[in-house]
Amino acid sequence: MGIIKSSEVTPEVVAKGRTRYLARLPNLMMVAMDFEDGPASQPDPPHSHPHEQISYVVSGEVNVILGNEVTSLGPGDIFTVPPDIPHSIQLLTTKARLIDAFTPIREEFLKSR
């Protein structure tokens, strides 16, 4: 069993106002993503990946864009993203925290470490 205490981790800065830290097993990855650059007038550019994704909104409010569908979500809401589906978010509040789970793991997240 691996233990990761947030007080002992330096989050990785992925962009101005955006940090993440992660945990992984051979076939599953969890990422805590903190956003502090909202609210945004436009959604982030859409992206896609071959990974399955489930995301939990811990705090803040976001629009989730899956394909052409836009849904407003807040704390306690969950969304899923099948492989290769274009998706994005738009921050509606100053801050938000999302917890993302991916399978298989996102190797490109490990290369930046």
C-alpha positions, 0 to 999 in steps of 0.5 A: 500500500502506498501512502501519499500525504498532501503535506509532504508533496510539492504539486507540479505546476502545469500552467499558471494557476494550475497544479496537480499531484498524482498517485498510480498503480500499474493500470490506474492513476489518480490526479488531484488538479487544482485550478486557481485561474478562474473564472474563464470567459471561454472553455479550455481548448478541447483535447482527447486521449485514449484513456478512460477518465472519471472525474469528481468535482471536489470544489468550485463550479465548472462547465464540462464540455463533452463533444458538443454537450455542455453541463454545469457541475459543482461539488459532489458531481461526477463526469465520465469521459470515454476514450478518444472523446473531445472534452474540456472544462470552463472554470465558473469560479475563481478556484476549483479542485477536480479529482481525475482517475485514468486507466491506463495510466497517463505516461505523459504525466510521469515524463514531466516529473 
